[in-house]
Amino acid sequence: MYIQRYTVASIIIIGAIGWFVFAFVSQEHVNITAMGITLPTLPIAGWIVVTLVIYYLATLSHMMYYSMVDSFRLRKYRKDYEHIVEAISDALLGAEPREHTYKTKRYRLLGSLISNSIFSVDERLSHIGEESIDKVIKVIRKVKDGEVVDLKKFHLSNDNELVRLNNLNRYSAGDLSDENILDQPAQYGEELCLKSYLHYVESVPTYAIEKYKTFMTLAALDVVLNRIGSDKNTLSITNEEIISYLNELKLEINDFIHLSKTLSGRMSPDQRLKLFERLSDANEDAMNGYLYTLFDLEMLESANEILDNSQPNEFIKFKAYSALKSCNKNFDIKLFHS
């Protein structure tokens, strides 16, 4: 646009100067010899016009060169701006890895900071005026509001926080079944697998519980054990099966006591005793569960025999309970260890 204006203005000025010289200064014709070459005879006004045209072409070349240089520089800024927009979108999405190359120093500094940051969207922010970023903000808002969104176009990793939340939304909406999730733990992550397994064990038979027992938790074990002899979704479980579930957990002393409490009234005394005998043989901490079971079943002689053969600093609470029992103080063992 500016070159066009310059060209039009130059033509007008060159024409006006040539006309003025020819009309009011001189109409004389001259020829010029340069480097042994004789140039055609032209009026003085013509030579002035030729000189001005050469000057115009020189200045035009100068302008076009720097215009081209500026165009390349502006193109770098435009490309870097596009990369910055992508980097901001990735930072909002928590995408990894994030690698963007910048050609300008200023954008390189800002881009390096953005590429190593994770942005969070303020709840009051709905848009900023950049279409691609506004779309990302909208997607994030939907996922956080519990909606199911297609995130495939963003190519996010399975452990991405937004993907994790979206999978939870899909599970809550019924788009994913328990078995879908448990069959693909690498895709859906530990949190969703544990949540789906907790729901899964509420109704499935023992072989299905066994199939995915690597996702066993204390909460899931409680669900399974409370199904023994229940009116709904009842289960019949062997000690071997219970032990195989327990082997997936890291149990503490109180966990074994809780286990005995849960099995009280759901398992026959004989099976319960055999279970804790086996557990205590394999794990010293399980002895607390075994003692609890003995006191709960009023097998005081067996319990006291174990206590008498223990170290002075072992099983303090059970020894205190035994002392109270010997004084005819009848406290429920469940209350004593609640």
C-alpha positions in Angstrom: 0.0 0.0 0.0 2.7 2.5 0.9 4.8 1.5 -2.1 1.9 2.2 -4.3 1.4 5.6 -2.8 5.1 6.3 -3.1 5.1 5.2 -6.8 2.1 7.4 -7.7 3.6 10.4 -5.9 7.0 9.8 -7.6 5.4 9.7 -11.0 3.5 12.9 -10.4 6.6 14.7 -9.0 9.0 13.4 -11.8 6.4 14.4 -14.5 6.0 17.8 -12.9 9.7 18.5 -12.7 10.3 17.3 -16.3 7.5 19.5 -17.6 8.7 22.5 -15.7 12.3 22.2 -16.9 11.2 21.6 -20.5 8.6 24.4 -20.5 10.4 27.1 -18.5 14.1 26.4 -18.2 15.5 24.9 -21.5 14.4 22.8 -24.4 18.0 22.2 -25.6 19.0 18.7 -26.6 22.3 17.2 -25.4 24.0 13.8 -25.6 26.1 12.2 -22.9 29.1 9.8 -23.3 29.8 7.5 -20.5 32.6 4.9 -20.4 33.1 5.3 -24.1 29.4 4.8 -24.9 27.4 7.6 -26.5 23.9 7.8 -25.2 21.0 9.0 -27.3 20.4 12.7 -27.6 17.7 13.9 -25.2 16.3 17.2 -24.0 17.8 18.4 -20.7 14.4 17.8 -19.2 14.5 14.2 -20.4 17.9 13.6 -18.7 16.5 15.0 -15.5 13.6 12.7 -15.7 15.9 9.7 -16.4 18.0 10.6 -13.3 14.9 10.9 -11.1 13.6 7.6 -12.4 16.9 5.9 -11.5 16.7 7.6 -8.1 13.1 6.3 -7.7 14.1 2.8 -8.6 17.0 2.9 -6.1 14.8 4.1 -3.3 12.1 1.6 -4.3 14.6 -1.2 -4.1 15.7 0.0 -0.7 12.1 0.2 0.6 11.3 -3.3 -0.8 14.3 -4.8 0.8 13.5 -3.5 4.3 9.8 -4.2 3.8 10.8 -7.8 3.1 13.1 -7.9 6.2 10.2 -6.5 8.3 7.8 -9.0 6.9 10.1 -11.9 7.9 10.5 -10.4 11.4 6.7 -9.9 11.8 6.2 -13.5 10.5 8.5 -14.7 13.4 6.4 -12.8 15.9 3.2 -14.1 14.5 4.5 -17.7 14.6 5.8 -17.2 18.2 2.4 -15.8 19.2 0.7 -18.9 17.9 3.2 -21.0 19.9 2.5 -19.0 23.0 -1.2 -19.6 22.6 -0.5 -23.3 22.2 1.7 -23.2 25.3 -0.9 -21.4 27.4 -3.5 -24.0 26.3 -1.1 -26.8 27.3 -0.4 -25.2 30.6 -4.2 -24.9 31.3 -4.7 -28.6 30.3 -1.6 -29.7 32.2 -0.3 -31.4 29.1 3.0 -33.2 29.1 5.5 -33.1 27.5 5.5 -29.5 26.4 8.0 -28.4 23.8 7.6 -25.2 21.8 10.4 -23.5 19.8 10.5 -19.7 19.6 12.4 -17.6 17.2 12.3 -14.3 19.0 14.0 -13.5 22.3 11.1 -12.0 24.1 8.7 -14.8 23.3 11.4 -17.3 24.1 11.7 -16.0 27.7 7.9 -16.0 28.2 7.5 -19.3 26.5 10.1 -20.9 28.7 8.2 -19.8 31.8 4.8 -20.9 30.5 6.1 -24.3 29.4 7.3 -25.0 32.9 4.1 -23.9 34.6 0.6 -25.2 35.2 -2.2 -22.7 35.0 -5.5 -22.9 36.9 -8.6 -21.1 35.7 -10.3 -18.7 38.1 -14.0 -19.6 38.5 -15.0 -16.1 37.4 -13.1 -16.4 34.1 -15.2 -17.6 31.2 -13.2 -16.2 28.2 -10.3 -14.0 27.3 -10.9 -13.3 23.6 -8.6 -15.9 22.1 -10.7 -18.5 20.5 -8.5 -21.6 21.0 -7.8 -20.7 24.7 -11.5 -19.9 25.3 -12.4 -23.4 24.0 -9.9 -24.9 26.5 -11.3 -22.9 29.3 -14.8 -24.1 28.4 -13.7 -27.7 28.4 -12.0 -27.4 31.8 -15.0 -25.8 33.2 -17.3 -28.6 32.0 -15.1 -31.3 33.4 -14.8 -29.7 36.8 -18.6 -29.3 36.8 -19.0 -33.1 36.4 -19.7 -33.2 32.6 -18.3 -35.8 30.3 -16.1 -34.2 27.6 -14.2 -35.7 24.6 -10.5 -35.0 25.4 -9.0 -37.1 22.6 -8.2 -34.0 20.4 -5.9 -32.7 23.1 -3.7 -35.9 23.2 -3.4 -35.8 27.0 -1.7 -38.7 28.9 -3.7 -41.1 30.9 -2.3 -39.8 34.2 -3.3 -36.2 33.4 -5.5 -34.6 36.1 -8.1 -33.5 33.6 -8.3 -37.0 32.1 -8.6 -38.5 35.6 -11.5 -36.2 36.4 -13.2 -36.8 33.1 -12.9 -40.6 33.6 -14.5 -40.2 37.0 -17.3 -38.3 35.3 -17.7 -41.0 32.7 -17.9 -43.6 35.5 -20.5 -41.6 37.4 -22.5 -41.2 34.2 -22.4 -44.9 33.5 -20.3 -44.6 30.4 -17.7 -47.0 31.9 -18.4 -50.3 33.6 -16.4 -51.7 36.5 -14.9 -54.4 34.3 -14.0 -51.9 31.6 -11.9 -50.0 34.2 -10.4 -53.0 36.0 -9.3 -54.6 32.7 -7.3 -51.5 31.8 -5.7 -50.1 34.9 -2.9 -48.3 33.0 -5.5 -46.3 31.1 -7.8 -45.4 34.0 -5.4 -45.0 36.9 -5.3 -46.4 40.4 -7.9 -44.0 42.0 -10.6 -45.0 39.6 -9.7 -48.7 39.7 -9.9 -48.7 43.5 -13.3 -46.9 43.4 -14.7 -49.2 40.8 -13.4 -52.3 42.6 -15.1 -51.2 45.8 -18.4 -51.0 43.9 -17.6 -54.2 41.9 -17.2 -56.4 45.0 -20.7 -55.5 46.3 -22.4 -58.1 44.1 -19.9 -60.3 42.2 -19.1 -63.9 43.1 -15.8 -64.9 44.7 -14.0 -65.9 41.5 -14.6 -62.3 40.2 -13.3 -60.9 43.4 -10.2 -63.0 43.1 -9.7 -62.0 39.5 -9.0 -58.3 40.4 -7.8 -58.8 44.0 -4.8 -56.6 43.3 -7.1 -53.7 43.8 -8.2 -54.9 47.3 -8.4 -52.3 50.0 -9.5 -52.5 53.6 -12.8 -50.8 52.5 -13.3 -53.4 49.8 -12.5 -56.2 52.2 -15.1 -54.9 54.6 -17.7 -55.0 51.8 -16.7 -58.6 50.9 -16.7 -59.9 54.5 -20.0 -58.2 55.3 -21.6 -60.2 52.5 -20.9 -63.5 54.3 -24.2 -64.8 55.4 -26.0 -61.6 54.5 -29.6 -61.6 53.1 -28.5 -59.9 49.8 -25.6 -60.9 47.6 -24.5 -63.4 50.1 -21.1 -65.1 49.9 -19.6 -68.2 51.2 -15.8 -67.7 51.5 -13.1 -70.1 52.6 -10.2 -69.2 54.9 -7.8 -69.6 52.0 -9.7 -67.1 50.0 -9.7 -64.6 52.9 -6.0 -65.1 53.4 -5.4 -64.5 49.7 -7.2 -61.2 49.9 -5.3 -60.2 53.1 -2.0 -60.9 51.3 -2.8 -57.9 49.0 -2.9 -55.6 52.0 -0.5 -54.2 54.5 -2.3 -54.7 57.8 -1.5 -53.2 61.2 -2.4 -54.5 64.6 -5.8 -52.8 64.8 -6.7 -54.0 61.3 -6.5 -57.6 62.5 -8.8 -56.7 65.4 -11.2 -55.0 63.1 -11.1 -58.1 60.9 -12.1 -60.2 63.8 -14.9 -57.8 64.7 -16.3 -57.9 61.2 -16.3 -61.7 61.1 -18.0 -62.0 64.4 -21.5 -63.3 63.8 -20.8 -63.9 60.1 -18.5 -66.8 60.4 -18.7 -69.9 62.5 -16.5 -69.8 65.6 -14.5 -72.8 64.5 -13.7 -71.3 61.1 -12.9 -67.9 62.7 -10.5 -69.5 65.2 -8.7 -71.5 62.5 -8.4 -68.4 60.4 -6.7 -66.4 63.1 -4.5 -69.3 64.1 -3.1 -69.4 60.6 -2.8 -65.6 60.4 -1.0 -65.4 63.8 1.4 -68.2 62.7 2.4 -66.1 59.7 2.3 -62.6 61.2 3.0 -61.6 64.8 0.7 -58.6 64.6 -2.2 -61.0 63.8 -1.8 -62.4 67.3 -3.8 -59.4 68.5 -6.7 -60.4 66.3 -6.4 -64.0 67.6 -6.5 -62.8 71.2 -9.5 -60.6 70.4 -11.2 -63.6 68.9 -10.5 -65.8 71.9 -11.9 -63.2 74.4 -14.9 -62.6 72.1 -15.7 -66.3 72.1 -15.1 -66.5 75.9 -12.2 -68.8 75.4 -10.4 -67.3 78.4 -8.1 -70.2 79.3 -6.6 -70.2 75.8 -6.2 -66.4 75.8 -4.6 -66.3 79.2 -2.2 -69.1 78.3 -0.9 -66.9 75.4 -0.7 -63.8 77.7 1.1 -65.7 80.4 3.8 -66.8 77.9 4.2 -63.3 76.4 6.7 -60.6 77.3 5.7 -58.0 80.0 5.4 -55.2 77.5 3.3 -57.2 75.1 -0.5 -57.2 74.7 -0.9 -54.7 77.6 -4.6 -53.9 76.8 -5.5 -57.6 76.6 -3.8 -58.2 79.9 -5.7 -55.4 81.4 -8.9 -56.8 80.0 -8.1 -60.3 81.4 -7.4 -58.7 84.8 -10.8 -57.1 84.8 -12.4 -60.4 83.8 -10.7 -62.1 86.7 -12.3 -59.6 89.0 -15.7 -60.4 87.6 -15.8 -57.1 85.8 -17.8 -58.0 82.7 -17.0 -55.6 79.9 -17.8 -56.4 76.3 -14.5 -57.0 74.4 -16.0 -55.0 71.5 -16.3 -52.0 73.7 -12.9 -52.4 75.2 -11.2 -52.2 71.7 -13.6 -49.9 70.0 
